[in-house]
Amino acid sequence: MFSSLSLYLALLCTAPPTDDKQLVDAWLKVSLRHAQDYVIQPADAPNEKFTMLPQAVFRHSQPVRGDDIGAVYLWVDHNKRPAALGTTFAWTIEGDRRAVVHEFHSLADQPLSVQWRGHSRWKPRTPGLEWKLVPSAPAVDKSAGGRQRQMREISRRFAAESVDHKGKSWELRLLSKPIHQFEVDPPTDVLSGSLNIFCQGTDPELILAVEARQRDGVLVWHYAAASFTDYALKLRLDDKEVWTSPEYSASPTSAHWVDTVSQERLPNAGGSQP
């Protein structure tokens, strides 16, 4: 997850992790409201709207680099196939005042049209993922249960690390379960898929997608990786480096986007209404 806003960097050593459950729950409600106000659509299909799953697919904090409170949300198409992954989180600026940050990555095969509270903030102009064949993968199983087992086994063949702004490496942890699995019925060019996350602590850093996709008329296993951090990333498959991502340097038209959208206090603190 993104962390290197200039003011945030200045506060990393002074903001302790937050373990106050009431405070965490209150800011998670703010996070949800921010996410629910997004309208995400294919750029060439303005009447089609992607659906945000009603529950967060992951909640996170950042004990290594600050006191973030937030959650990760997933938008899917009519086949439940991932279209966009986003997190809305808050970190302390001073006292009870927090900056609210949005970070998104497109997972769609086409450009997107995105509105938040009536304004266009993020305009990804390219597909969000670059798919690659999984080497030495088994034939796609005929049963849904078998395919889910295969996807878990494929994801465990990967390992990842992040590299911070000073060159220090952090080995990332693959969550034990996918944050999302889906089956397309009837099948299209995609039959099954899963979305997995590598974390630093409880902070999502790298997205790993696995899908059974058509290639030359045959379903075969593919993977794609995406950054969810401002750090550089390295992904290994069977101990061989297969994908890298530089430090964050994107724009509002790129597949990966992050911005601070507001500074807020909780209502009972006498501040602005989130």
C-alpha positions in Angstrom: 0.0 0.0 0.0 1.1 3.5 -0.7 2.9 5.3 2.1 5.3 7.9 0.8 3.4 11.1 0.8 5.9 13.8 1.9 4.2 14.6 5.2 3.6 11.0 5.9 7.3 10.2 5.6 8.1 12.9 8.2 5.7 11.3 10.6 6.6 7.6 10.2 8.8 7.4 13.3 6.3 9.3 15.5 2.9 7.8 14.8 2.4 4.6 16.8 0.3 1.7 15.7 -3.4 2.1 16.6 -5.0 -0.7 18.7 -8.0 1.2 20.0 -10.9 -1.0 18.7 -13.5 1.8 19.0 -11.3 4.2 17.0 -10.5 1.6 14.4 -14.1 0.6 13.9 -15.1 4.3 13.5 -12.5 4.9 10.8 -13.3 1.7 9.1 -16.9 3.1 8.7 -15.3 6.2 7.1 -13.3 4.0 4.8 -16.5 2.1 3.7 -18.4 5.3 3.0 -15.6 6.6 0.9 -15.4 3.4 -1.1 -19.2 3.2 -1.6 -19.2 6.6 -3.3 -17.2 5.3 -6.3 -18.8 4.6 -9.6 -16.5 2.5 -11.8 -17.4 1.6 -15.4 -15.8 0.4 -18.6 -14.8 3.6 -20.5 -16.6 2.4 -23.7 -19.7 1.2 -22.0 -21.1 4.1 -19.9 -24.3 2.1 -19.1 -22.5 -0.8 -17.5 -21.4 -0.4 -13.9 -19.1 -2.6 -12.0 -20.3 -3.9 -8.6 -18.5 -3.3 -5.4 -18.6 -6.4 -3.2 -20.6 -5.5 0.0 -17.9 -6.5 2.4 -14.2 -5.5 2.5 -12.0 -8.3 1.1 -9.3 -7.3 3.5 -8.7 -5.0 6.5 -5.3 -3.7 7.1 -3.0 -1.6 9.3 0.6 -0.6 8.9 2.5 -1.2 12.2 5.9 -1.0 10.3 5.4 2.4 8.7 2.7 4.3 10.7 -0.8 4.0 12.1 -3.0 3.5 9.0 -6.5 2.3 9.4 -8.3 1.1 6.3 -9.8 -1.6 4.2 -9.5 -3.1 0.7 -12.5 -3.3 -1.6 -13.1 -5.1 -4.8 -15.3 -4.2 -7.8 -16.3 -7.0 -10.1 -18.1 -7.4 -13.5 -21.3 -9.4 -14.0 -19.3 -12.7 -14.0 -17.7 -11.8 -10.6 -14.4 -11.3 -12.4 -12.2 -8.6 -10.8 -12.3 -5.1 -12.4 -10.7 -2.9 -9.8 -9.1 -3.2 -6.4 -9.1 -0.2 -4.1 -8.2 0.8 -0.5 -9.3 3.8 1.4 -7.4 4.4 4.6 -6.6 7.2 7.1 -3.4 8.1 8.9 -2.7 10.6 11.6 -1.5 14.1 10.7 -1.8 15.7 14.1 -4.0 15.0 17.2 -7.3 13.6 16.0 -7.0 14.8 12.5 -6.3 12.3 9.8 -5.5 12.3 6.0 -7.8 10.0 4.0 -6.0 8.4 1.1 -7.4 6.4 -1.8 -5.3 3.8 -3.7 -6.5 1.8 -6.7 -5.3 -0.6 -9.3 -7.3 -1.5 -12.4 -7.7 -5.3 -12.9 -9.8 -4.8 -16.1 -8.9 -5.7 -19.7 -10.0 -2.2 -20.9 -9.8 1.5 -19.9 -12.1 2.6 -17.1 -14.3 5.5 -16.3 -14.2 6.4 -12.6 -16.2 8.9 -10.6 -16.0 9.7 -6.9 -18.7 12.0 -5.4 -19.4 13.4 -8.8 -15.8 14.1 -9.8 -13.4 12.2 -12.1 -10.2 11.7 -10.2 -8.8 8.5 -11.7 -8.8 7.8 -15.5 -6.9 4.5 -16.2 -6.3 4.5 -20.0 -4.8 1.1 -20.4 -5.6 -2.5 -19.3 -4.7 -3.1 -15.7 -2.8 -6.4 -16.0 -0.4 -8.1 -18.3 -1.1 -11.9 -18.5 1.6 -14.5 -18.7 1.5 -18.3 -19.0 2.3 -20.3 -15.9 5.2 -22.5 -16.8 4.9 -26.2 -16.0 1.2 -25.8 -15.0 -1.1 -28.8 -15.0 -4.0 -29.1 -17.4 -7.0 -27.1 -16.2 -9.1 -29.4 -14.1 -12.7 -30.1 -15.3 -14.2 -29.5 -11.8 -14.6 -26.2 -10.0 -13.2 -27.7 -6.8 -10.2 -29.1 -8.7 -9.5 -25.7 -10.3 -9.6 -23.9 -7.0 -7.0 -26.4 -5.6 -4.8 -25.9 -8.7 -5.0 -22.1 -8.2 -3.9 -22.4 -4.6 -1.0 -24.6 -5.6 0.1 -22.2 -8.4 0.0 -19.2 -6.1 2.2 -20.9 -3.6 4.9 -21.3 -6.2 5.4 -17.5 -6.1 7.4 -15.4 -3.6 7.7 -11.7 -3.4 9.7 -8.9 -1.9 9.5 -5.1 -1.7 12.5 -2.7 -1.8 12.1 0.5 0.2 13.4 4.0 -0.8 16.8 3.3 1.0 17.3 -0.1 -0.8 16.3 -2.3 2.1 14.4 -5.5 1.1 11.3 -6.8 2.8 10.1 -10.4 2.2 6.4 -10.3 1.7 3.9 -12.8 3.0 1.3 -14.5 0.8 -2.1 -14.6 2.4 -3.1 -18.2 3.1 -6.4 -17.8 1.2 -7.3 -15.8 -2.0 -9.3 -12.6 -1.3 -11.6 -13.6 -4.2 -12.4 -16.6 -6.3 -14.8 -16.8 -9.2 -16.3 -19.2 -11.9 -17.6 -17.9 -15.2 -20.8 -19.7 -16.2 -21.2 -20.1 -19.1 -17.5 -19.9 -19.8 -16.2 -17.1 -22.0 -12.5 -16.6 -22.7 -12.0 -17.0 -19.0 -13.3 -20.0 -16.9 -11.9 -19.6 -13.3 -9.8 -17.2 -11.4 -8.5 -16.1 -8.0 -7.0 -12.9 -6.6 -4.2 -13.1 -4.0 -2.3 -10.6 -2.0 1.3 -10.4 -0.7 1.6 -8.4 2.5 4.1 -6.6 4.6 2.7 -7.3 8.0 -1.0 -6.7 7.4 -0.4 -4.1 4.6 -1.2 -5.3 1.1 1.7 -4.6 -1.3 1.4 -6.9 -4.3 -1.6 -8.3 -6.2 -1.3 -11.7 -7.8 -4.1 -12.9 -10.2 -4.4 -16.4 -11.5 -6.8 -17.4 -14.2 -7.7 -20.2 -16.5 -7.8 -18.4 -19.8 -8.2 -19.3 -23.5 -5.0 -19.5 -25.5 -5.3 -20.9 -29.1 -8.6 -22.4 -28.2 -7.4 -24.2 -25.1 -7.8 -23.2 -21.5 -4.4 -22.8 -19.8 -3.3 -21.2 -16.5 -2.1 -17.6 -16.6 -0.9 -15.2 -14.0 -0.6 -11.4 -13.7 1.0 -9.2 -11.0 0.2 -5.6 -10.0 1.7 -3.1 -7.6 -0.2 -1.9 -4.5 2.7 0.1 -2.9 5.1 3.0 -3.5 8.0 0.6 -3.0 9.8 -1.3 -5.8 8.7 -4.9 -6.1 10.1 -8.2 -7.2 8.1 -11.4 -7.9 9.7 -14.9 -8.1 8.2 -18.0 -9.6 9.9 -21.2 -8.5 12.8 -19.0 -7.3 13.2 -17.3 -10.7 12.5 -13.6 -11.0 9.6 -13.1 -13.4 8.2 -9.6 -12.7 9.4 -6.4 -11.3 7.9 -3.0 -10.6 9.7 0.3 -10.0 9.0 2.7 -7.2 5.6 4.5 -7.6 5.7 7.2 -10.3 2.3 7.0 -11.8 -0.3 9.5 -12.9 -4.2 9.7 -12.7 -4.3 8.0 -16.1 -2.3 5.0 -15.2 -3.5 1.6 -14.0 -2.1 2.3 -10.5 -3.2 5.5 -8.8 -3.1 7.1 -5.3 -4.1 10.4 -3.9 -5.0 12.1 -0.6 -8.7 13.1 -1.0 -9.4 14.8 2.4 -8.4 15.7 5.9 -11.0 14.7 8.5 -11.9 14.2 12.1 -14.5 11.8 13.5 -17.8 13.7 14.0 -17.7 13.3 17.8 -14.3 15.0 17.8 -15.9 18.2 16.7 -14.3 18.1 13.2 -15.5 17.9 9.7 -18.0 15.2 8.7 -16.3 12.3 7.0 
